[in-house]
């Protein structure tokens, strides 16, 4: 609900995934990922921020391999809120979206995700 240091979804290690069911089917156009800025971090760094990630559209929550919508890098030197456009050609609408995080910026114990948003047009 807020962007205070530590108020995040943290998962062990540098790899994890999150599956989100949207309120309706949409044609995805972009995604935003948000982390606290370095200036708010008690340590002065944001090594727990996600680094390399991909986003997939799924037909249902049991689908093992969704449709790749894009592969991205969150820039720890950039703005706290970063937008990433869908980069893979896609004609399908989805109600379920999977965020897969492959690495962080160096934190050995955990990765923190503050906000993940899905943007698109209603189907």
Buried (B, 14 or more C-beta within 10 A) or exposed (E): EEBEEEEBEBBEEBBBEBBBEBEEBBBBBBBEBBBBBBEEBEEEEBBBBBBBBBBBBBEEEEBEEBBBBBBBBBEBEEEBBBBBEBEEEBEEBBBBBBBBBBBBBEBEEBBBBBBBEBBBEEE
